[in-house]
């Protein structure tokens, strides 16, 4: 039930290729699906990865370059043809809404569900808060306005110790209070400390998406303390000048950000098409930040596992 | 040199699936490439079929449903990233231009080539005329304004009989006249009939694209005498009512149009995703029009061969 995974649907850059799809990820949080970026072909990648269309509730678009958003009209149009109901919230910068909203409305004239466009402030801020999760945006440093996203589980309830609860004959109505950390007051007035009745909850986990961006220490500041960071690594270090010029990062720079931010794990992606295999970029990241994974299409990474 | 082929890049309908891409074809006419419809994923299909981006000069969009045009912004954006030069002409109905031109201009702010949008009159008419080819539009009958396209080779020059030309010592400056059918006047005033010096040219070949459309005898009228007809066959005959209701055709109706039009060959496509294989739709077309091919992605059909 406590699932929190990221599925990599596309980790190429700029143009789709035979090897990689453009940017797209899906966060699977307790069976609800949230998409991050939606490059061309995203709808097919959803299907290929057996992710259910009906569970997709939110779409977050980092910026308005084609490889991050051009799959959106087709995806929403297909969802409508499938008769999906309810509402999908699409979070975009204002230029993205201006550009794509008319296309989406034209392509889905009798849309079976509501599409709610939510404008992202390029300076960042809280986008979504549920009982169990928050999603916030923060600025990235690219050629055009661009934001990253942090998905944070909220603090989780304490684990109930079933045997002790039976021993003290705790009524059901008090269980939630115990989970929230309250002590138990017995009918005779004695107080049983919460720590006797519960144990520590699983730690709340967090995930940050940083693409597209040049190397900038402000990114490390923004994602400080996040457990797993996805950071773009378009180039290897020999092309650091080109990375800077294009508003992108090298794999070594991605690893440096993860190290500066105190992350537990780094995922690199958004590879230039000049690299045949993600393995070409991995070694220079590993040298700086050992717990690095090179993203690849079809990968599902359990964010709760270390 | 006289190549005239159609490459099937997508022959599915409505939504891309694991089996079929949305509508897209490429006419390879003497090494110049012209695209018909541009569903999502068209750029990847171009690459998969080893069709050179640099040779693509014209794009014809039949109508403004997503599965026929949503690949366009990504394709043009990729062409620009590849530094393609010159001009690409994009022919669309006015609603398509209104919808997609702003997206294309936004996605390719420093486009390396000119994109010229040409508005198609939904009533049809001549769109393009070169030395060797014409392309014309004609109305189809779908849920929204929609046109088909006819590609016609112009009448070809007569074949020169090399031996006879040497025998009569014909100067080079007269060769073109002979190819055009002129008789030869010798220095002494005698006339050598053209038929002695040349033989009949290869017949001019034609190809019509009819998708999307319901069954309508006016389509047969419009494509009368065309050699090869591509006609949509979204459904099998058991779903004829659904075809009518959705503005589509059955495979039997596609074959009936080909027969009424006196075509030499029929290609069916635009299959509903309910069919696993094109072979499911083929038998009912074959029963009415024997020379039918069921389109499939990756197919290249030589329009000059019978």
Interface residues (C-beta under 8 A of the other chain):
Chain A: X14 X15 X16 X17 X18 X40 X41 X43 X44 X47 X48 X64 X65 X66 X70 X71 X73 X74 X77 X78 X81 X82 X95 X99 X100 X102 X103 X106 X107
Chain B: X14 X15 X16 X17 X18 X40 X41 X43 X44 X47 X48 X64 X65 X66 X70 X71 X73 X74 X77 X78 X81 X82 X95 X99 X100 X102 X103 X106 X107
